[in-house]
Amino acid sequence: MAGMIGGDSSVARPQGGTAQAYTAALVVLATVFFMWGFVTVLNDTLIPHFKTAFQLDYAQVLLIQLVFFLAYLIMAIPSAKILERTGYKLSVVLGLLGMAVSAAGFIPAAMLESYGLFLVALFLLAASITLLQVAANPYVAVIGPPDTASSRLNLVQALNSAGTMLAPLFGGLLILGHGAADTAHGAVHLTATQRTASVHTVELPYAIIAVVLLALAILVWRVRLPDLGKETRRMARTERARHSLWQHRNLVFGVPAIALYLICEVGIGSTLINFMSLPSIGGLSHQRAADYLTLYWGGAMAGRFIGAWLLRRMKPQRLLSAVTLGALALVATVLATSGHVAMYCLLAVGLCNSIMFPTIFTLGISGLGPLTEEGSGLLIMAIAGGALAELQGVLADHIGLHLSYILPWVCYGYVLFYALWGYRTSGAVQSEQLVSS
């Protein structure tokens, strides 16, 4: 990988090696993290909206997350190849341009009132985000000292969470705020005219998103980022032939940890609006529930800022163990109770989720040395686990939405196993001489 760290002492250095170069790169990338978080969580608004507009059941509407996260599985390796050929900066620009075009694809899908075309646009949108993830996550992890990699990645992921916190407000105002069923309390039967109007409400917000993404792509293109690209990638191709990914237990157990964590994050976030709308829970309208959804993602943002500070003072696996135990306790309470107790406990899970992905990611690539590029690609591919949130939709249709949260509870159990034992490294590369171009 370009500018790879190896073991626990080497640090990637951009050309010029200045702190200002690091800071500028992190600021620009934090903006990118914000936008893909914003766009990803807007799906949580689309799900209740399209469920009503297209008269879908839970399994059908959660196809939104299935096709979205399936793109990570299909596009992670091609994205890594693009990164190897083009470098970090151009990969980020291409990812942003792809996102802009895909967001614009919502306009013809709405004009044709085609749920299938919306799914295609969402797949292409996620494919572009995959390229951004493959480039940006390892770049942030290796751009500074390895002992603060978890803290650094949690910090920029906090900006990602800022996007996820604001997305429900944006979606609630421009999408759910204009649908007849979304502003009403309880079930509403839509006329053909109302269904058509509901589908068309997505045109304006996604047109705005497309313009913003295009402007961000131009900004990234014009800003100079540290080059960690050419010579180190050539060196890594020679070095990595001497090592095997399967020798690294922390990566082997880390891939399913990422996948199962994504089932939790996506499954809970995707169903929260419908859950809070249940008469036995909160009896809220979809529009009002979207405001509460902001608390879920806001907790994730706050937790990442706090986590970035805590991870400079404690081992990442210990913090991961603590928050996972918290998530298990909260979801167990949700399953055992109802009303506002269950509602607020499920919202509080967002705080526990906060540091899970970036911490598992950095633990997973620890000690990979010249294999970090491939290891990062596998961990990004594991984000496809979010597609398995579709299983919660199937459970909800058969045993009820409330009881379907048994699925994330089981998944958190594996994350706890990873935090306690699975993270431990084996076959770590202790040192590596690196060159940047």
N, C-alpha and C positions, 0 to 999 in steps of 0.2 A: 504494500500500500504506500501511497505517496506520503512522505514525511512520517513514516511509521515509528512509533515508540516500540522498544523491545524490552521485555522484562520490567524492571522497576527503577531504572536509572536514566536511560536515554530519553532525550526530549527532542521532538521535532522542531526545527528552526526554519522560519521562512527566510527568504533572501533579505538580508538586511538585519534580521533578527531583533527588531525593536519591539518594545512593549506597546508602542503606538500602533504598530502593524497588527499585533494580536488584538488590541482593543477595537480597532476599526473593523476587523474581520468579524469579531463576536457581535458587534452592534448590528452590522448588516445581516448576519445570519440570524440574529434574534428576531429581526423583522420578518424574515422568511419563515421561521418557526411559528411566529404569531399567525401568519396568513394561512399556513396549512392546518393549524389547529382550528382556526375560525371556520374554514371551509369544511373540515371533517365533521365537526360537531353540529354544523347546520343540518346534517342528516337527521339528527335527533328531532329537529323541527319538521322535516319533511315526512318522517314516518307517521306521526298522528295525522298530519295534513292529508297525505295521500291515502291513508287508510280510510278516511271518510270520503274524499273526493272520488276515488276509484272503487269504493265499496269492497275493500280487501279484508282478509282475516290476518291474524298475527304472522303466520308463516309466510303469506304472500307479501306483506308489507316489509318484513325483515329481509326480503330479497335485496332491498336497498343496501343493507350492510353486507350481505353475502357477496354481491357483485363488486362492491366497493373494496372490500378487504381481500377478495380473491385476486385482485390486481397485484397485490403485494407478492403473492405466491408466484404468479405468472411472470411478473416484470422485474423481480428483484435481481435475478442473474443478468438479464439483458441490461438493466440499469448499471450494474457493476461493470459490464463491458463498455458501456458508453462512458462511464467515469474514467476507466483506464485509458480510453482513447482521447478523451477531450479535456480531462482535468476537472478540478472542482468548480471553478468559476463558470465555465461554459455549461457544465452539467446543471448547475443551479439556474442559469438563465434559460436553458432549454426546458427545464421542469416548470418554471414559472410561465413560460409561453404556452406550454402544453395545458397547464391549468386554465389559463385565460381562454384558450380556444374551447376547452371542454365546458367551462362555465357558460360561454356564449351558446353552446349547444342546447342549453335548457330552453332557449327561445323557440327554435323550431319544434322541439318536443312538446312545448306548451301549445303552440299553434295547432299542432296535429292532435293534441290531447292523447298522446301515446305514452303509456306507462313503460312500455318496452324501450322506447327511445330515451326516456329519462334514465333507465338503467344503463343503457349504452353510454350516455354522457357521464354518468357517475363512475363507470368503469374506467373511462379515459381520464377522468379527473384524478382518480386514485392512482392510475398508472403514472401520471406526471408527478404526483406527490411521492410515489415510490422512488423516483429518480432523485428528488430532493432529499429524501430520508437517507438513501444510500450515500449521497455525497456529504450531507451536512452533519449527521450524527458522528461518524468517525472523525471528520475534520475537527469538530469541536473537542472530541476526546483526545486527539493527539497534538493539538496546537499548543499545549502547555505542559507543565510537569505532570507525570503520570499519577502522582499521589493525590492530586486535586482534580483528576479527570471526572470523578463522580460529582463533585461539587460544581464544577464548571458546566457539565451537561445538565445538571439539575437547574442551574441558573438560567440557561437559555430555554430549557423546557418550561420554566416558569412563565416566560413570555409566550410560549406555545399555549400554556394554560390560560393566559390572559385572553388569547383569541377564543379559546373554548368557553370562557366565561361570558364574553360579550356576544358570541354567536346566538345564544337563545334569545337575548334581548332584541337583536337585529331581526331574527326570524319571527319572534313573537309580534313585533311591530309591523313588519312588511309582508309576512306570510300568514301567520295565524290570526293577525288582527283584522283580516279582511275576509275570512271564510265564515259562512253562516254557522256551520257546525262547530268551528273552532272557538267562537265567542259565546256559544250557548253552554248551559249546564245540562249534562245528560245527553242521551242519544237524540239526534235530529235526523229526519229523513230529508235528503236534499232533492230538489227538483233538478231536471236536466240543465236548466239555466244556471242554477246555483252551483252545480258540479263543474260546469264549464268555467264559471267565474273563479271558482276555487283553484282550478288547475292553472289558470292564467296569472294568478297572484305571484307565481315564482319568477316571472319574466323580469320584472324590475330589479329585485335583489340580486339575481345572478348576472344581470347586465352590469350592475354597479361593481360586483366582484370581478368580472372580466376586465373592466377598465382599470381597477386598482392593481390587479395582477400584472397587466401589461406595463403599467407605470413602474411597478417594482422591478420587473425584468430589465427595464431600461436603466433604472438606478443601479442595480447590481452590475450590469454590463459596464457602466461608467466608473464604478468605484474599484480601486485597486485592492485586490486581496493578496495576501502572502501566497506565493507559489510553492506548493509542496508536492510538485507533480512529476517531473519527467525522469530525472536520473534515479530517484528513489524507487519509482515504479519498475524501472529496468533492473535495478539491483534486487528488488523484492522477487521478481520473477525467477531469478537465479537462486536466491536463498530459500524460497518457499518450497522448492522441489525437494529439499532435504528434510521436510517436516510433514506431519499429517495432522489434520484437524481433529481426527478421532482420538488423538493422544491427549487432548485437552478436555478433561472431565467438566470443567466449569462451562465450556461452550456446549458440550453434548447435552448437559442437563439444563443449560440456559435457554436453548432454543424452545423446548416445550414450556419452560417457565414464561417466556414472552408470549407464546401462543395462548396459553391458558389464562394469563393475566388479561390479554386482550378480550377474551370471551367475557370476563368480568366487567371490564371498563365499558365495552361496547354494548353488552347485553343490558347492563343497568342503565346506562345513559340513554339507550334507544327506547326503553320502556317506561322511563320515569314519568313522562307526561301522562301516559295512559294509566299508570299506577296511581298517580296522585288524583286522577279524575274519577277513580272508582268511588262509589258512594260509601263503601266501608273504610276508605282511607282518608280522602280529603274532599271528594265531591267537587273538585275544581273544574273550571272550563279549561280547554287546552291553552287558551291565551294566558290565563292566570297561572297555570302550571308551568308554562315556559319561563315565567319570571322566577319561580322557585328553582327551576333547573339551573339557573345562574348560580345558585348557592352550591350546587353539586360541583360545577366546574370551577367556581370561585374558590372552593375548598382545595381543589387540586392545585390551583395557582398559589394560594397562600402556603400550602404544604411544601411546594417546591422551593419557594424563597426561604422558608424556615429550614428545609432540608439542605439547601446549598450551604447554609451557615453551620448546621449541625454536622454535616459530613466533613467539615474541616477539623472537627473535634472528636469524632467517633468513627469506628469502622463501619463501612457501608452495610455489611451483612447484618450487623446488630440493629441498625436502624430499620433495615428491611424486615427483619424478624418482628420488631415491635409494631410496625404499621400493619403487617399482615395479620398478626394476632388481633389487632384492633378491628380490621375488616371482618375477620371471622366472627368476632363477638357481635358486631353491628348487624351483619346479615342474619345471624342466628336469632337476634332480637326481632328483626323484620319478619322472619318466618313464624315466630311464636306470638306476635302481637298484631294489632290492627290500629286504625285511626291515625292520629297525628304522631303517636310514638313510632309506629312503623315508618311513616312518611319521613320524619326527621332523621331517623336512624339510617335510612337508605340514602338520604341526602348527605349525611356525615361520612359515608363511605368514600366520597370524593376526596376528603382530606387524607384518608389512609392510602388511596390510590396514588397520591401525588408523586412520591419518589420511586414508585415501583419500576416503571419502565426504564428510566435513565440509569437507575442503580443496577437492575438486572443486566442491562446492556453493557455497562462498564465492567461489571464482574465477569460477564461472559467473554469479553475480549481481552481480559487481563492475561498477560504472559504469552499472547499469540505471536508476538514478534512479526516476522514477514508474512504470517498467515492472517493478520488482522483484517485485511481487505476482504478475504473470503469469509472469515468469521463474521464480520459485520454484515456481509451480504446475507448470510444464513439467518442472523438475528432479525434483520429487516424483513426477510422473507417470512419469518415466524409471525409478523404482524398480521399475516393472513388468518391467524387464529381468530381475529375479529369476525371473520365470515361465519364461524361456528356459533356466533350469537343467534344465528338462524335456529339452532337447536332450542334456544329459549323460547322462540316464537312457537315452535312445534309443541313444547311442553305447555306453554300458556294456552294453546288451543285445546289441549287434552285434560290438563289438571287445574287450569286457572292461572292467571297472571301472578297472583300472590305466591302460590306455591312454586312457581317456576324459578324463583330465586334460589332454590336448592342447587341449581347448576353453578352459579358463581361461587357459592359457599364451598362446594367440592373443589373447584379450581383454585381457590385461595389456599386450600390445604396443600396443593403441590407447591405453590409459591413459598409457603412456609418451609417445606422440605428443602427447597433450593437455598433459602436464606440460612438454614441451620447446617446443611451438609453439602448440598449439590454445588455450591459456589466454589468449593476448594479447588485450587489449581493443581494440575498434573502436567508434566512435560513442558513447563514454562521455559521460554527462551530468556536466559538471564541477561544477555547483553547483545548489542548490535550496533555496528557503526553505520550511521546514517548520513546521507548526503542530500541536500536539497538543491534544486536548480534555481 
